[in-house]
């Protein structure tokens, strides 16, 4: 086939193999499902960056990483998973 050029696009498939192995829930599009604090469905497991989908740029990945780090700090000070546990046991 005669062509003038080829453009190869890489980096579109999220690298979520480890997340899958851990049991982290994914979105229908295959990205990590998380709340506004970057918490995943697994207590103590957070996400940031391209695996969350969205803009997939360095500046957003870094911002998400900072947000996730601050959430981790807050959650270590006030572990929400302990509240859930004590709530469920009455
Ligand atoms: C071709 C291309 C050009 C781009 N150009 C730009 C640009 O000009 N400007 C811009 O802002 N953004 C650009 N981006 C996007 C930018 O690279 C990403 O948004 C950014 O790197 C996301 O950072 P991240 O930390 O989320 O993921 P990544 O940088 O992909 O880092 C994830 C890391 O986790 C590692 N990893 C994955 N699975 C495992 C595992 N199981 N065990 C251990 N390690 C694992 C990977 O090897 C990788 O090192 C470009 C991307 C591509 C592909």
Backbone and ligand atoms as CSV (ligand in chain L), in Angstrom:
chain,resi,resn,atom,element,x,y,z
A,1,UNK,N,N,0.857,-1.181,0.000
A,1,UNK,CA,C,0.000,0.000,0.000
A,1,UNK,C,C,0.904,1.246,0.000
A,2,UNK,N,N,0.824,2.113,-0.984
A,2,UNK,CA,C,1.679,3.309,-0.991
A,2,UNK,C,C,1.213,4.322,0.069
A,3,UNK,N,N,2.131,4.762,0.924
A,3,UNK,CA,C,1.792,5.720,1.983
A,3,UNK,C,C,2.900,6.770,2.111
A,4,UNK,N,N,2.574,7.931,2.672
A,4,UNK,CA,C,3.556,8.995,2.878
A,4,UNK,C,C,4.170,8.965,4.277
A,5,UNK,N,N,3.482,8.320,5.204
A,5,UNK,CA,C,4.020,8.311,6.566
A,5,UNK,C,C,3.234,7.388,7.469
A,6,UNK,N,N,3.860,7.014,8.577
A,6,UNK,CA,C,3.187,6.162,9.568
A,6,UNK,C,C,3.325,6.833,10.932
A,7,UNK,N,N,2.234,6.941,11.648
A,7,UNK,CA,C,2.267,7.520,12.991
A,7,UNK,C,C,1.892,6.429,13.991
A,8,UNK,N,N,2.813,6.141,14.866
A,8,UNK,CA,C,2.564,5.094,15.856
A,8,UNK,C,C,2.153,5.744,17.175
A,9,UNK,N,N,1.008,5.328,17.696
A,9,UNK,CA,C,0.538,5.861,18.979
A,9,UNK,C,C,0.696,4.788,20.043
A,10,UNK,N,N,1.386,5.127,21.120
A,10,UNK,CA,C,1.558,4.157,22.204
A,10,UNK,C,C,1.072,4.768,23.525
A,11,UNK,N,N,0.865,3.902,24.505
A,11,UNK,CA,C,0.549,4.382,25.850
A,11,UNK,C,C,-0.925,4.519,26.150
A,12,UNK,N,N,-1.784,3.943,25.341
A,12,UNK,CA,C,-3.222,4.101,25.545
A,12,UNK,C,C,-3.837,3.016,26.432
A,13,UNK,N,N,-3.161,1.879,26.525
A,13,UNK,CA,C,-3.725,0.785,27.329
A,13,UNK,C,C,-3.237,0.929,28.772
A,14,UNK,N,N,-4.175,1.080,29.729
A,14,UNK,CA,C,-3.743,1.292,31.114
A,14,UNK,C,C,-3.017,0.069,31.679
A,15,UNK,N,N,-1.904,0.308,32.387
A,15,UNK,CA,C,-1.104,-0.779,32.970
A,15,UNK,C,C,-1.665,-1.133,34.344
A,16,UNK,N,N,-2.729,-1.919,34.333
A,16,UNK,CA,C,-3.436,-2.215,35.580
A,16,UNK,C,C,-3.311,-3.686,35.985
A,17,UNK,N,N,-2.297,-4.362,35.454
A,17,UNK,CA,C,-2.112,-5.790,35.771
A,17,UNK,C,C,-1.979,-6.042,37.266
A,18,UNK,N,N,-1.159,-5.238,37.919
A,18,UNK,CA,C,-0.947,-5.412,39.358
A,18,UNK,C,C,-2.242,-5.122,40.124
A,19,UNK,N,N,-2.918,-4.052,39.725
A,19,UNK,CA,C,-4.178,-3.696,40.391
A,19,UNK,C,C,-5.180,-4.845,40.277
A,20,UNK,N,N,-5.254,-5.438,39.097
A,20,UNK,CA,C,-6.171,-6.564,38.893
A,20,UNK,C,C,-5.825,-7.721,39.821
A,21,UNK,N,N,-4.527,-8.026,39.900
A,21,UNK,CA,C,-4.087,-9.138,40.766
A,21,UNK,C,C,-4.481,-8.891,42.216
A,22,UNK,N,N,-4.425,-7.616,42.625
A,22,UNK,CA,C,-4.749,-7.275,44.011
A,22,UNK,C,C,-6.256,-7.323,44.279
A,23,UNK,N,N,-7.045,-7.262,43.187
A,23,UNK,CA,C,-8.499,-7.234,43.355
A,23,UNK,C,C,-9.054,-5.825,43.338
A,24,UNK,N,N,-8.286,-4.884,42.806
A,24,UNK,CA,C,-8.770,-3.505,42.691
A,24,UNK,C,C,-9.832,-3.444,41.596
A,25,UNK,N,N,-10.927,-2.790,41.918
A,25,UNK,CA,C,-12.034,-2.687,40.972
A,25,UNK,C,C,-11.676,-1.726,39.837
A,26,UNK,N,N,-12.083,-2.074,38.625
A,26,UNK,CA,C,-11.807,-1.227,37.457
A,26,UNK,C,C,-13.104,-0.651,36.903
A,27,UNK,N,N,-12.965,0.415,36.106
A,27,UNK,CA,C,-14.121,0.976,35.414
A,27,UNK,C,C,-14.402,0.125,34.170
A,28,UNK,N,N,-15.505,0.419,33.518
A,28,UNK,CA,C,-15.843,-0.317,32.284
A,28,UNK,C,C,-14.760,-0.135,31.224
A,29,UNK,N,N,-14.064,1.019,31.270
A,29,UNK,CA,C,-13.010,1.299,30.286
A,29,UNK,C,C,-11.664,0.678,30.663
A,30,UNK,N,N,-11.599,0.040,31.829
A,30,UNK,CA,C,-10.362,-0.630,32.230
A,30,UNK,C,C,-9.416,0.211,33.067
A,31,UNK,N,N,-9.912,1.367,33.555
A,31,UNK,CA,C,-9.077,2.184,34.439
A,31,UNK,C,C,-9.433,1.872,35.894
A,32,UNK,N,N,-8.581,2.334,36.807
A,32,UNK,CA,C,-8.841,2.058,38.222
A,32,UNK,C,C,-10.013,2.906,38.713
A,33,UNK,N,N,-10.961,2.219,39.345
A,33,UNK,CA,C,-12.121,2.909,39.900
A,33,UNK,C,C,-11.723,3.445,41.274
A,34,UNK,N,N,-11.961,4.727,41.482
A,34,UNK,CA,C,-11.539,5.333,42.762
A,34,UNK,C,C,-12.486,6.471,43.123
A,35,UNK,N,N,-12.427,6.865,44.420
A,35,UNK,CA,C,-13.280,7.976,44.835
A,35,UNK,C,C,-12.501,9.295,44.716
A,36,UNK,N,N,-13.086,10.378,45.227
A,36,UNK,CA,C,-12.452,11.697,45.071
A,36,UNK,C,C,-11.163,11.827,45.888
A,37,UNK,N,N,-10.918,10.877,46.794
A,37,UNK,CA,C,-9.673,10.882,47.585
A,37,UNK,C,C,-8.633,9.917,47.005
A,38,UNK,N,N,-8.918,9.375,45.823
A,38,UNK,CA,C,-8.050,8.397,45.159
A,38,UNK,C,C,-8.025,7.051,45.883
A,39,UNK,N,N,-9.025,6.822,46.748
A,39,UNK,CA,C,-9.138,5.524,47.404
A,39,UNK,C,C,-9.756,4.530,46.424
A,40,UNK,N,N,-9.188,3.337,46.371
A,40,UNK,CA,C,-9.804,2.280,45.567
A,40,UNK,C,C,-10.776,1.508,46.452
A,41,UNK,N,N,-11.310,0.421,45.933
A,41,UNK,CA,C,-12.224,-0.400,46.735
A,41,UNK,C,C,-11.497,-1.141,47.849
A,42,UNK,N,N,-10.151,-1.239,47.766
A,42,UNK,CA,C,-9.387,-1.931,48.798
A,42,UNK,C,C,-8.857,-0.922,49.812
A,43,UNK,N,N,-9.216,-1.046,51.085
A,43,UNK,CA,C,-8.703,-0.123,52.089
A,43,UNK,C,C,-7.173,-0.098,52.081
A,44,UNK,N,N,-6.603,1.109,52.044
A,44,UNK,CA,C,-5.145,1.242,52.052
A,44,UNK,C,C,-4.507,1.179,50.677
A,45,UNK,N,N,-5.311,1.018,49.626
A,45,UNK,CA,C,-4.771,0.999,48.260
A,45,UNK,C,C,-5.333,2.212,47.500
A,46,UNK,N,N,-4.432,3.051,47.013
A,46,UNK,CA,C,-4.805,4.309,46.359
A,46,UNK,C,C,-4.296,4.308,44.915
A,47,UNK,N,N,-4.835,5.199,44.104
A,47,UNK,CA,C,-4.384,5.281,42.715
A,47,UNK,C,C,-4.039,6.720,42.364
A,48,UNK,N,N,-3.275,6.884,41.277
A,48,UNK,CA,C,-2.956,8.212,40.741
A,48,UNK,C,C,-2.360,8.020,39.358
A,49,UNK,N,N,-2.560,9.004,38.504
A,49,UNK,CA,C,-1.896,8.994,37.205
A,49,UNK,C,C,-2.712,8.359,36.092
A,50,UNK,N,N,-2.022,7.920,35.071
A,50,UNK,CA,C,-2.668,7.417,33.853
A,50,UNK,C,C,-3.650,6.277,34.122
A,51,UNK,N,N,-3.382,5.475,35.160
A,51,UNK,CA,C,-4.271,4.340,35.448
A,51,UNK,C,C,-5.666,4.794,35.860
A,52,UNK,N,N,-5.818,6.115,36.140
A,52,UNK,CA,C,-7.141,6.628,36.490
A,52,UNK,C,C,-7.902,7.115,35.258
A,53,UNK,N,N,-7.245,7.132,34.109
A,53,UNK,CA,C,-7.893,7.654,32.899
A,53,UNK,C,C,-7.838,9.173,32.888
A,54,UNK,N,N,-8.773,9.803,32.212
A,54,UNK,CA,C,-8.809,11.265,32.163
A,54,UNK,C,C,-7.793,11.843,31.192
A,55,UNK,N,N,-7.136,12.940,31.592
A,55,UNK,CA,C,-6.268,13.668,30.664
A,55,UNK,C,C,-4.970,12.935,30.311
A,56,UNK,N,N,-4.468,12.139,31.236
A,56,UNK,CA,C,-3.236,11.365,31.008
A,56,UNK,C,C,-2.086,12.260,30.533
A,57,UNK,N,N,-1.747,13.228,31.373
A,57,UNK,CA,C,-0.619,14.123,31.132
A,57,UNK,C,C,0.244,14.119,32.392
A,58,UNK,N,N,1.514,14.504,32.247
A,58,UNK,CA,C,2.420,14.474,33.395
A,58,UNK,C,C,1.887,15.382,34.521
A,59,UNK,N,N,1.427,16.559,34.128
A,59,UNK,CA,C,0.990,17.517,35.149
A,59,UNK,C,C,-0.206,16.983,35.937
A,60,UNK,N,N,-1.120,16.272,35.288
A,60,UNK,CA,C,-2.264,15.729,36.024
A,60,UNK,C,C,-1.831,14.536,36.875
A,61,UNK,N,N,-0.920,13.711,36.346
A,61,UNK,CA,C,-0.442,12.549,37.109
A,61,UNK,C,C,0.235,13.000,38.404
A,62,UNK,N,N,1.042,14.047,38.300
A,62,UNK,CA,C,1.756,14.553,39.479
A,62,UNK,C,C,0.756,15.124,40.499
A,63,UNK,N,N,-0.228,15.866,39.997
A,63,UNK,CA,C,-1.254,16.429,40.885
A,63,UNK,C,C,-2.035,15.329,41.595
A,64,UNK,N,N,-2.399,14.292,40.836
A,64,UNK,CA,C,-3.141,13.177,41.443
A,64,UNK,C,C,-2.284,12.462,42.478
A,65,UNK,N,N,-0.999,12.340,42.200
A,65,UNK,CA,C,-0.091,11.711,43.155
A,65,UNK,C,C,-0.030,12.502,44.457
A,66,UNK,N,N,0.022,13.834,44.332
A,66,UNK,CA,C,0.053,14.678,45.534
A,66,UNK,C,C,-1.259,14.553,46.303
A,67,UNK,N,N,-2.374,14.541,45.573
A,67,UNK,CA,C,-3.678,14.396,46.241
A,67,UNK,C,C,-3.769,13.053,46.961
A,68,UNK,N,N,-3.323,11.999,46.287
A,68,UNK,CA,C,-3.380,10.668,46.892
A,68,UNK,C,C,-2.495,10.617,48.137
A,69,UNK,N,N,-1.307,11.231,48.067
A,69,UNK,CA,C,-0.398,11.222,49.220
A,69,UNK,C,C,-1.033,11.935,50.413
A,70,UNK,N,N,-1.704,13.052,50.141
A,70,UNK,CA,C,-2.362,13.773,51.239
A,70,UNK,C,C,-3.527,12.958,51.805
A,71,UNK,N,N,-4.240,12.246,50.938
A,71,UNK,CA,C,-5.328,11.379,51.411
A,71,UNK,C,C,-4.780,10.272,52.298
A,72,UNK,N,N,-3.647,9.707,51.874
A,72,UNK,CA,C,-3.027,8.640,52.670
A,72,UNK,C,C,-2.665,9.165,54.049
A,73,UNK,N,N,-2.089,10.358,54.084
A,73,UNK,CA,C,-1.727,10.966,55.367
A,73,UNK,C,C,-2.977,11.130,56.243
A,74,UNK,N,N,-4.027,11.703,55.659
A,74,UNK,CA,C,-5.266,11.911,56.417
A,74,UNK,C,C,-5.840,10.587,56.903
A,75,UNK,N,N,-5.815,9.590,56.034
A,75,UNK,CA,C,-6.412,8.289,56.379
A,75,UNK,C,C,-5.590,7.557,57.442
A,76,UNK,N,N,-4.277,7.765,57.433
A,76,UNK,CA,C,-3.461,7.141,58.483
A,76,UNK,C,C,-3.761,7.795,59.840
A,77,UNK,N,N,-4.048,9.103,59.803
A,77,UNK,CA,C,-4.395,9.796,61.048
A,77,UNK,C,C,-5.789,9.383,61.538
A,78,UNK,N,N,-6.696,9.178,60.577
A,78,UNK,CA,C,-8.085,8.793,60.904
A,78,UNK,C,C,-8.499,7.621,60.019
A,79,UNK,N,N,-8.114,6.406,60.371
A,79,UNK,CA,C,-8.359,5.256,59.476
A,79,UNK,C,C,-9.847,4.973,59.263
A,80,UNK,N,N,-10.322,5.286,58.061
A,80,UNK,CA,C,-11.745,5.112,57.772
A,80,UNK,C,C,-12.145,3.642,57.788
A,81,UNK,N,N,-11.178,2.735,57.522
A,81,UNK,CA,C,-11.518,1.321,57.481
A,81,UNK,C,C,-11.839,0.786,58.880
A,82,UNK,N,N,-11.279,1.407,59.928
A,82,UNK,CA,C,-11.601,0.991,61.297
A,82,UNK,C,C,-13.013,1.443,61.661
A,83,UNK,N,N,-13.381,2.658,61.190
A,83,UNK,CA,C,-14.738,3.153,61.444
A,83,UNK,C,C,-15.759,2.236,60.805
A,84,UNK,N,N,-15.468,1.824,59.550
A,84,UNK,CA,C,-16.388,0.916,58.838
A,84,UNK,C,C,-16.549,-0.375,59.616
A,85,UNK,N,N,-15.398,-0.932,60.058
A,85,UNK,CA,C,-15.407,-2.216,60.765
A,85,UNK,C,C,-16.236,-2.116,62.050
A,86,UNK,N,N,-15.974,-1.043,62.867
A,86,UNK,CA,C,-16.699,-0.932,64.134
A,86,UNK,C,C,-18.170,-0.631,63.866
A,87,UNK,N,N,-18.464,0.101,62.761
A,87,UNK,CA,C,-19.850,0.382,62.392
A,87,UNK,C,C,-20.601,-0.879,62.053
A,88,UNK,N,N,-19.934,-1.785,61.328
A,88,UNK,CA,C,-20.630,-2.998,60.875
A,88,UNK,C,C,-20.841,-3.982,62.022
A,89,UNK,N,N,-19.973,-3.908,63.077
A,89,UNK,CA,C,-20.138,-4.862,64.171
A,89,UNK,C,C,-21.104,-4.313,65.227
A,90,UNK,N,N,-21.576,-3.063,65.018
A,90,UNK,CA,C,-22.561,-2.491,65.924
A,90,UNK,C,C,-21.861,-1.638,66.941
L,1,LIG,C1,C,4.360,8.588,23.513
L,1,LIG,C2,C,3.888,9.411,24.670
L,1,LIG,C3,C,4.098,10.780,24.691
L,1,LIG,C4,C,3.653,11.551,25.751
L,1,LIG,N1,N,3.883,12.898,25.733
L,1,LIG,C5,C,3.491,13.648,26.780
L,1,LIG,C6,C,3.762,15.048,26.797
L,1,LIG,O1,O,4.342,15.627,25.884
L,1,LIG,N2,N,3.345,15.750,27.897
L,1,LIG,C7,C,2.708,15.154,28.946
L,1,LIG,O2,O,2.371,15.836,29.912
L,1,LIG,N3,N,2.459,13.842,28.933
L,1,LIG,C8,C,2.828,13.066,27.887
L,1,LIG,N4,N,2.562,11.734,27.880
L,1,LIG,C9,C,1.814,11.161,29.015
L,1,LIG,C10,C,2.724,10.945,30.223
L,1,LIG,O3,O,3.840,10.169,29.855
L,1,LIG,C11,C,1.898,10.246,31.301
L,1,LIG,O4,O,0.725,10.989,31.575
L,1,LIG,C12,C,2.679,10.085,32.591
L,1,LIG,O5,O,3.887,9.406,32.376
L,1,LIG,C13,C,1.822,9.318,33.591
L,1,LIG,O6,O,2.571,9.038,34.738
L,1,LIG,P1,P,2.195,7.802,35.609
L,1,LIG,O7,O,3.141,7.827,36.767
L,1,LIG,O8,O,0.733,7.771,35.863
L,1,LIG,O9,O,2.461,6.521,34.684
L,1,LIG,P2,P,3.815,6.024,34.055
L,1,LIG,O10,O,4.766,7.138,33.757
L,1,LIG,O11,O,3.400,5.129,32.918
L,1,LIG,O12,O,4.481,5.179,35.207
L,1,LIG,C14,C,3.945,3.942,35.628
L,1,LIG,C15,C,5.123,3.064,36.010
L,1,LIG,O13,O,4.642,1.885,36.638
L,1,LIG,C16,C,5.393,0.803,36.152
L,1,LIG,N5,N,4.597,-0.422,36.358
L,1,LIG,C17,C,3.424,-0.778,35.775
L,1,LIG,N6,N,3.020,-1.976,36.227
L,1,LIG,C18,C,3.948,-2.379,37.131
L,1,LIG,C19,C,4.080,-3.529,37.946
L,1,LIG,N7,N,3.179,-4.508,37.934
L,1,LIG,N8,N,5.150,-3.611,38.736
L,1,LIG,C20,C,6.085,-2.623,38.767
L,1,LIG,N9,N,6.015,-1.501,38.024
L,1,LIG,C21,C,4.946,-1.385,37.211
L,1,LIG,C22,C,5.652,1.113,34.697
L,1,LIG,O14,O,6.747,0.388,34.213
L,1,LIG,C23,C,5.939,2.614,34.779
L,1,LIG,O15,O,7.296,2.880,35.031
L,1,LIG,C24,C,2.989,10.944,26.835
L,1,LIG,C25,C,2.792,9.570,26.832
L,1,LIG,C26,C,3.216,8.809,25.761
L,1,LIG,C27,C,2.996,7.316,25.791
